[in-house]
Amino acid sequence: MTKNAQLATELATDEFSLIAGVQAPEGQGRVAVDAATREPIGRVPQHTVADLEAAIERATAAQPAWEALGHGERSRLLHAAADAIEANSEPLARLLSREQGKPLNGPNARFEVGACATWLRSAADTVLEAETVVDDASGHATLHYRAIGLVGAIGPWNWPLMITIWQIAPSLRMGNSVIVKPSGNTALSVLTMLSILNEVLPADVLIGICGERGVSSTLAAHPAVGKVMFTGSTPTGRKIVESSASNLARLTLELGGNDAGIVLPSADPAAIAEGLFWGAFINTGQTCAALKRLYVHDSLYDAVVDALADVTARMPMGNGLDEQNVLGPLQNKDQFDIVARLVEDARAGGARIVTGGAPASELGELFYPVTLVADVKDGAAIVDEEQFGPTLPIIRYSDLDEAVRNANRLDVGLGASVWGDRDEALAVAGRLQAGTVWINGHGGLHPQIPFGGVKSSGYGLEFGVEGLKHVSVPQVISG
Ligand code: NAD
């Protein structure tokens, strides 16, 4: 781990000018802080429910002209939006690094900003054709996909820019207008990105609103909202489902996970160790589809634990603006407390703490080192609860059927992975209850490969053609 280097505490000029048009006036709003240093970096506007109502009116009024532009022109504008992100990528990544905590380097802030442009371009280039469903003597029918109208996009704080793009790019592509409600923890970064996108988009088709608690719930339940794209925790997802009873909004719910990985006896510990590490600790473990429970066959258990410990020792943690770091702080105190509690509980239950195990206070208030927890069993809180941070329980198994049963035991099913001989792994993959099963990797996403959860990890798909269908309404023309 590296101590915080002496990094400028003032925002660099380009970051400052980027947030200037977004932040609340001096003395107003909520103070946004740097996750690593806890120093103030800006003022997040606090919109009211009345502000939200006005935004909904504007976005609703702007939508028909946006839809009427047609696919070609909307695609062109989404590419222009991607250009605008790329033109501002470095200050945006620095702002994200400060507010969210993730380092510039590694699969973190620069990677996230790059993915925003990639996903925008992919949505721009994806075509959702009308389908002919019957065309014979019995009749003729085609299935078309139309804009829904207004989409509400509600997001979390872990990948705030990328997930916002996942929600808005397909929605805009299909001719919807969008109101974005970012997590308060990372609202400054999201509002700043929206202001960059709005340099090229027509007025009012994309509006960001953040503020008091009632703003989120009012958006989800609003009669003008035809679709809610929600990414966040399972308890909040359930509330969104309840809200949809009033407006019958269509929902895409990307909720919490507790992804299992199974290492087969045929795996090579040294070859998979780095893949396992980033599968678990991308974004310092604050990732929905991260590896959160690792089941390792008895025959190579010690070798895998040792190989993971070796990789851990090579990965520097510290202030995200320091170019050498690839691991950062937890984004907020609540999440830090969850990780600390789960590790303490595991230790008290007799688990072996292989690395880490106590806060890295020398780095700052919210730093917790990568903590590998060995000799732990199903039923322990650190296995059964989503840690959403830099700790990984490693569970020994000797019977594959039992490992599969345990992997499927929890009521979540976002991702899973199997490591080892490809054919053997493929045979296990089909038995796992998860929206995506990766072979010899974990969490890799592609803008054309559908992504979504099963069980309490939610429903609906994002990305590619399937993603466009989920932000459209079907219309059949028959006759
Ligand atoms: P959260 O559920 O606390 O908050 C998510 C968003 O919902 C925030 O913007 C919040 O303001 C808003 N919200 C809160 N109450 C609401 C209500 N009653 N109605 C409408 N909106 C409301 O989640 P979080 O702590 O920001 O994110 C962490 C969780 O998100 C983890 O469980 C993680 O696994 C999950 N997550 C899932 C995915 C995925 O793709 N499946 C991706 C990222 C994060």
Residues whose N, C-alpha, C, O or C-beta is under 5 A from the ligand:
A	BS01	NAD	I154 G155 P156 W157 K181 P182 S183 S216 S217 A220 T231 G232 S233 T234 T236 K239 E254 L255 G256 G257 C288 S457
